[in-house]
Amino acid sequence: MAGSGPALLEWWYREEVVPVALDEDRVMEFLEQVVTDGGAAMAGLCTALGDRLGLYTAMAGAGPMTTAQLAERTGLRERYLREWLAAQVAGGYVTHDAAADSYTLPDEHAAVLADPDAPTYAAGMFTMLQALYATEDALMDGFRTGRGVGWEEHSDALFAGTAKFFRPGYAGSLVPEWIPAMNGTEGKLEAGAQVADIGCGYGWSTMLMAEAYPASRFHGFDFHQPSIERARGLAAERGLADRVDFRVAGAQDFPGDGYDLITFFDCLHDMGDPGGALHHARQALAEGGSCMIVEPNASADVEANANPIGRVVVSASVAVCLPSALAQHGPEAMGNHAGEDAMRDLADRAGLHHWRLAAESPVNRVYAASR
């Protein structure tokens, strides 16, 4: 199957099964696209294995390595590694020197696959896929019946993968870019403020703020008990227990008031009653306080999402965001690409009448909302 276009897939094409009215070139072009997508889906398992087994980490910065050297470094079986490396070369993730029969993970690729602290790190996406593919039967039932698939119905791989996927982007943008873009909020945090982080999951967003603003106090809330337990453990490991606490609570009933900042990081669209969540947030804000609402950078115009990031975002909405919202039996299941107009209207109905796009990245849009 070397080559491209009709030459790549001529073994697949049979003139007698393709109606004469079809444009053969367009059929072959789309067939190649579908096969490419299928190959990427299969290769995703290899990427997940490379991440979970520490193979990318082992190869990062090590230069050319033979399969035997990689086996010695990782303690894994050389025969499996040889097969895995062949798949990595086929996908362009790893390069191969035929003369030396050695393999190299380029530094630029390591920044995406091997360094959890790099803002470009994206391996968490493949951890999530393990959980999402496992819910295919439940999703089929949802398509037929309209029932949801709750967040808690997924395996731990989704919770860990979500935290792993979003952490680098938050680390690269939250403190240096997003908070300064929230007019007046940075000064309050530096002086000492009260912050509620709603839908905090493993709490990385909460802890990033707490590390940057030690005079403030941060309260992470999530309805998912296992995630809250993990967040507490991470906060203790990072020495933040004196300024961060995590509690199990929903977005419509989290405790406390007088918050100078209330944040929703990539979670408002997952809620069955996002309007109720914003209404409760408005009531819990201190005078002059504001909400930071971080949402995917996707559009209500379905054609505008025809790009790599848009495809990831909207596909995730099918697999987890919309089903999670439907499982809560609330009045509004938005999906993750409802768009700014829908979000602004939701906030306005909740009493947050002042709305502004504060910051934007290729992955996220950050909105500031206040009374």
C-alpha positions as CSV (number, residue, x, y, z in Angstrom):
1,M,0.0,0.0,0.0
2,A,2.9,2.4,-0.7
3,G,2.1,5.6,-2.5
4,S,-1.1,7.7,-2.4
5,G,-4.4,8.2,-4.1
6,P,-5.7,5.5,-6.5
7,A,-2.3,3.7,-6.5
8,L,-2.5,3.4,-2.7
9,L,-5.9,1.8,-2.7
10,E,-6.4,0.3,-6.1
11,W,-6.6,-3.2,-4.5
12,W,-9.7,-2.0,-2.7
13,Y,-11.5,-0.4,-5.6
14,R,-13.7,-2.5,-7.9
15,E,-15.3,-0.8,-10.9
16,E,-18.3,-3.1,-10.8
17,V,-19.3,-2.0,-7.3
18,V,-18.9,1.8,-7.8
19,P,-21.8,3.3,-9.7
20,V,-20.8,5.0,-12.9
21,A,-22.3,8.3,-11.7
22,L,-19.8,8.6,-8.9
23,D,-16.6,10.7,-9.4
24,E,-13.9,8.0,-9.1
25,D,-11.2,10.4,-8.0
26,R,-13.4,11.8,-5.2
27,V,-14.3,8.3,-4.1
28,M,-10.7,7.3,-3.9
29,E,-9.7,10.5,-2.1
30,F,-12.4,10.0,0.6
31,L,-11.6,6.3,0.9
32,E,-7.9,7.2,1.5
33,Q,-9.1,9.8,4.2
34,V,-11.2,7.1,6.0
35,V,-8.3,4.6,5.9
36,T,-6.0,7.2,7.2
37,D,-8.4,7.9,10.1
38,G,-8.8,4.2,10.8
39,G,-5.0,3.9,10.9
40,A,-4.8,6.8,13.3
41,A,-7.4,5.2,15.5
42,M,-5.4,1.9,15.6
43,A,-2.1,3.7,16.1
44,G,-3.7,5.5,19.1
45,L,-3.4,2.3,21.0
46,C,0.3,2.2,20.3
47,T,0.6,5.8,21.5
48,A,-1.2,5.0,24.7
49,L,1.0,2.0,25.3
50,G,4.1,4.1,24.6
51,D,2.9,6.7,27.1
52,R,1.8,4.3,29.9
53,L,4.9,2.1,29.6
54,G,7.2,5.1,29.7
55,L,8.7,4.4,26.3
56,Y,8.6,8.0,25.1
57,T,10.2,9.1,28.3
58,A,12.9,6.5,28.0
59,M,13.7,7.6,24.4
60,A,13.5,11.3,25.1
61,G,16.9,12.9,24.8
62,A,18.6,9.5,24.5
63,G,19.6,9.8,20.9
64,P,19.6,6.7,18.6
65,M,18.7,3.5,20.4
66,T,18.5,-0.1,19.2
67,T,15.6,-2.3,20.3
68,A,17.9,-4.2,22.7
69,Q,19.0,-0.9,24.3
70,L,15.4,0.2,24.7
71,A,14.6,-3.1,26.2
72,E,17.5,-2.9,28.7
73,R,16.5,0.7,29.7
74,T,12.8,-0.1,30.2
75,G,12.9,-3.8,31.3
76,L,10.4,-4.6,28.6
77,R,10.5,-7.5,26.1
78,E,12.5,-6.7,23.0
79,R,10.2,-8.5,20.6
80,Y,7.2,-6.3,21.6
81,L,9.4,-3.2,21.4
82,R,10.5,-4.1,17.9
83,E,6.9,-4.3,16.8
84,W,6.0,-1.1,18.6
85,L,8.9,0.8,17.1
86,A,7.9,-0.3,13.6
87,A,4.4,1.2,14.2
88,Q,6.0,4.4,15.5
89,V,8.1,4.7,12.4
90,A,5.1,4.0,10.2
91,G,3.3,6.9,11.9
92,G,6.2,9.3,11.7
93,Y,6.5,9.5,15.5
94,V,10.0,7.9,15.6
95,T,12.8,7.9,13.0
96,H,14.8,4.9,11.9
97,D,18.4,4.6,10.8
98,A,18.5,1.5,8.6
99,A,22.3,1.3,8.6
100,A,22.6,1.1,12.4
101,D,19.1,-0.3,12.9
102,S,18.5,2.3,15.6
103,Y,15.5,4.5,16.5
104,T,15.3,8.1,17.6
105,L,12.5,10.1,19.2
106,P,13.1,13.6,17.9
107,D,13.3,16.3,20.6
108,E,10.4,18.1,19.0
109,H,8.3,14.9,19.3
110,A,9.4,14.4,22.9
111,A,8.0,17.8,23.8
112,V,4.5,16.5,22.8
113,L,4.8,12.9,24.1
114,A,7.4,12.7,26.9
115,D,7.3,15.9,29.0
116,P,4.2,16.3,31.2
117,D,5.3,19.8,32.1
118,A,5.5,21.1,28.5
119,P,2.5,23.2,27.4
120,T,2.6,21.1,24.2
121,Y,2.2,17.7,26.0
122,A,-0.7,15.9,24.5
123,A,-0.4,12.2,25.6
124,G,-3.4,12.5,28.0
125,M,-5.7,12.4,25.0
126,F,-4.8,8.8,24.4
127,T,-5.4,7.9,28.1
128,M,-8.9,9.2,27.7
129,L,-9.5,7.1,24.6
130,Q,-9.2,3.9,26.6
131,A,-12.3,4.9,28.7
132,L,-14.3,6.3,25.8
133,Y,-14.1,3.3,23.6
134,A,-15.2,1.2,26.5
135,T,-18.5,3.0,26.6
136,E,-19.5,2.4,23.0
137,D,-22.4,0.0,23.9
138,A,-23.7,2.5,26.5
139,L,-23.6,5.3,23.9
140,M,-25.4,3.1,21.4
141,D,-28.1,2.7,23.9
142,G,-28.2,6.5,24.5
143,F,-28.6,7.1,20.8
144,R,-31.7,4.8,20.8
145,T,-33.3,5.9,24.1
146,G,-32.0,9.4,24.8
147,R,-30.5,8.4,28.1
148,G,-27.2,9.8,29.2
149,V,-23.9,8.2,30.2
150,G,-22.8,9.8,33.5
151,W,-19.3,10.9,34.2
152,E,-19.1,8.4,37.0
153,E,-20.0,5.5,34.6
154,H,-16.6,5.8,32.9
155,S,-13.4,4.1,34.0
156,D,-10.6,5.8,35.9
157,A,-8.8,6.3,32.6
158,L,-11.1,9.1,31.7
159,F,-10.6,11.0,34.9
160,A,-6.8,10.6,34.9
161,G,-6.6,11.3,31.1
162,T,-8.7,14.4,31.4
163,A,-6.5,15.8,34.1
164,K,-3.4,14.8,32.2
165,F,-4.6,16.4,29.0
166,F,-5.8,19.7,30.3
167,R,-3.0,20.3,32.9
168,P,-0.3,21.5,30.4
169,G,-2.5,24.0,28.8
170,Y,-3.6,25.4,32.1
171,A,0.0,25.5,33.3
172,G,1.1,27.4,30.3
173,S,-1.8,30.0,30.2
174,L,-3.8,30.3,33.4
175,V,-1.5,32.3,35.6
176,P,0.6,34.1,32.9
177,E,-2.2,35.0,30.5
178,W,-5.8,34.3,31.6
179,I,-5.9,35.7,35.1
180,P,-4.2,39.0,34.0
181,A,-6.8,39.3,31.3
182,M,-9.5,39.3,34.0
183,N,-9.7,43.0,34.8
184,G,-8.6,43.6,38.5
185,T,-8.6,39.9,39.5
186,E,-4.9,39.5,39.6
187,G,-4.5,42.3,42.2
188,K,-7.2,40.7,44.4
189,L,-5.4,37.3,44.3
190,E,-2.1,38.9,45.1
191,A,-3.6,40.7,48.1
192,G,-5.6,37.7,49.3
193,A,-8.9,36.6,47.8
194,Q,-11.4,33.7,48.2
195,V,-11.7,31.5,45.1
196,A,-14.1,28.7,44.2
197,D,-13.1,26.3,41.4
198,I,-16.2,24.5,40.2
199,G,-15.9,21.1,38.6
200,C,-12.3,21.0,39.6
201,G,-11.6,17.3,38.9
202,Y,-8.1,16.4,40.1
203,G,-7.6,20.0,41.1
204,W,-4.7,21.0,38.8
205,S,-6.4,24.4,37.9
206,T,-7.0,25.0,41.6
207,M,-3.4,24.2,42.6
208,L,-1.8,26.2,39.8
209,M,-3.6,29.3,41.2
210,A,-2.7,28.4,44.8
211,E,1.0,28.1,43.9
212,A,1.0,31.5,42.2
213,Y,-1.0,33.4,44.8
214,P,-0.1,32.2,48.3
215,A,-2.1,35.0,50.1
216,S,-5.4,33.7,48.7
217,R,-7.5,30.7,49.7
218,F,-8.8,28.2,47.1
219,H,-11.8,25.9,47.4
220,G,-12.2,23.1,44.8
221,F,-15.6,21.5,44.3
222,D,-16.6,18.5,42.2
223,F,-19.5,16.1,42.5
224,H,-17.1,13.1,41.7
225,Q,-15.8,11.7,45.0
226,P,-12.8,9.8,43.5
227,S,-11.6,12.9,41.8
228,I,-11.8,14.9,45.0
229,E,-9.9,12.3,46.9
230,R,-7.2,12.4,44.2
231,A,-7.1,16.2,44.3
232,R,-6.6,16.1,48.1
233,G,-3.7,13.7,47.8
234,L,-2.0,15.9,45.1
235,A,-2.5,19.0,47.2
236,A,-0.8,17.3,50.2
237,E,2.1,16.1,48.0
238,R,2.6,19.6,46.7
239,G,2.5,21.2,50.2
240,L,-0.6,23.3,49.5
241,A,-3.0,22.0,52.1
242,D,-2.7,25.3,54.1
243,R,-4.4,27.3,51.3
244,V,-6.4,24.7,49.3
245,D,-9.3,22.5,50.2
246,F,-11.3,20.1,48.1
247,R,-14.9,19.1,48.8
248,V,-17.6,17.0,47.1
249,A,-20.3,19.4,46.0
250,G,-22.4,20.1,42.9
251,A,-22.3,23.2,40.8
252,Q,-25.8,24.2,41.9
253,D,-25.2,23.8,45.7
254,F,-21.5,24.3,46.5
255,P,-21.1,26.0,49.9
256,G,-19.8,29.4,50.8
257,D,-20.2,32.9,49.5
258,G,-18.2,36.1,49.2
259,Y,-16.0,34.6,46.5
260,D,-13.9,37.1,44.6
261,L,-13.4,34.6,41.8
262,I,-15.4,31.6,40.7
263,T,-14.0,29.5,37.9
264,F,-15.4,26.9,35.5
265,F,-12.6,25.1,33.6
266,D,-13.9,23.2,30.7
267,C,-16.9,21.9,32.7
268,L,-19.9,24.2,32.4
269,H,-21.0,22.5,29.1
270,D,-20.9,19.1,30.8
271,M,-23.6,20.1,33.3
272,G,-27.3,19.3,33.0
273,D,-28.2,22.7,34.4
274,P,-25.5,25.1,33.4
275,G,-27.8,28.0,33.9
276,G,-28.5,26.9,37.5
277,A,-24.8,26.6,38.1
278,L,-24.2,30.2,36.9
279,H,-27.2,31.5,39.0
280,H,-25.7,29.9,42.1
281,A,-22.3,31.3,41.2
282,R,-23.8,34.8,40.9
283,Q,-25.3,34.5,44.4
284,A,-22.0,33.3,45.8
285,L,-19.9,36.1,44.3
286,A,-18.6,38.9,46.5
287,E,-19.4,42.5,45.5
288,G,-17.1,43.2,42.5
289,G,-16.4,39.5,42.1
290,S,-16.4,37.7,38.7
291,C,-16.6,34.4,37.1
292,M,-14.0,32.9,34.8
293,I,-15.6,30.6,32.3
294,V,-13.2,28.5,30.2
295,E,-14.7,26.7,27.3
296,P,-13.4,24.9,24.2
297,N,-12.6,27.0,21.3
298,A,-15.3,25.6,19.1
299,S,-18.1,27.1,17.2
300,A,-21.9,26.7,17.0
301,D,-21.3,26.8,13.2
302,V,-20.6,23.1,12.5
303,E,-18.6,23.9,9.4
304,A,-16.3,26.2,11.3
305,N,-15.1,23.2,13.4
306,A,-13.7,21.4,10.3
307,N,-10.1,21.6,11.6
308,P,-8.0,19.3,13.8
309,I,-8.9,20.9,17.1
310,G,-12.5,21.4,16.2
311,R,-12.7,17.7,15.3
312,V,-11.3,16.6,18.6
313,V,-13.6,18.9,20.5
314,V,-16.8,18.0,18.8
315,S,-16.0,14.3,18.8
316,A,-15.5,14.5,22.5
317,S,-18.9,16.1,22.8
318,V,-20.5,13.0,21.3
319,A,-18.5,10.6,23.4
320,V,-18.6,12.3,26.9
321,C,-19.8,15.9,27.2
322,L,-23.4,15.6,25.9
323,P,-24.0,12.2,27.4
324,S,-22.7,13.5,30.8
325,A,-25.1,16.4,30.7
326,L,-28.1,14.2,29.6
327,A,-27.4,11.8,32.5
328,Q,-28.1,14.7,35.0
329,H,-31.6,15.1,33.7
330,G,-31.4,18.9,33.8
331,P,-33.2,21.4,31.6
332,E,-30.3,22.1,29.2
333,A,-27.8,19.7,27.6
334,M,-25.5,22.1,25.6
335,G,-22.7,20.0,24.2
336,N,-19.2,21.6,24.1
337,H,-19.6,23.7,21.0
338,A,-22.7,25.7,21.8
339,G,-20.7,28.9,21.0
340,E,-20.3,32.2,22.7
341,D,-23.8,33.6,22.0
342,A,-25.4,30.7,23.8
343,M,-23.0,31.0,26.7
344,R,-23.5,34.7,27.0
345,D,-27.3,34.3,26.9
346,L,-27.1,31.6,29.6
347,A,-25.0,34.0,31.8
348,D,-27.4,36.9,31.2
349,R,-30.4,34.9,32.3
350,A,-28.5,33.9,35.4
351,G,-28.0,37.5,36.3
352,L,-24.4,37.8,35.1
353,H,-25.1,40.7,32.7
354,H,-21.5,41.8,32.1
355,W,-19.8,39.5,29.6
356,R,-16.4,39.7,27.9
357,L,-14.1,37.5,25.9
358,A,-11.0,37.9,28.1
359,A,-8.5,35.6,26.4
360,E,-8.3,33.0,23.7
361,S,-6.0,30.2,22.7
362,P,-6.2,27.6,19.9
363,V,-7.9,25.2,22.4
364,N,-9.8,27.5,24.7
365,R,-11.9,30.7,25.0
366,V,-11.9,32.4,28.3
367,Y,-14.9,34.5,29.3
368,A,-15.2,37.0,32.2
369,A,-18.8,37.3,33.6
370,S,-20.1,39.4,36.5
371,R,-23.2,41.0,37.8
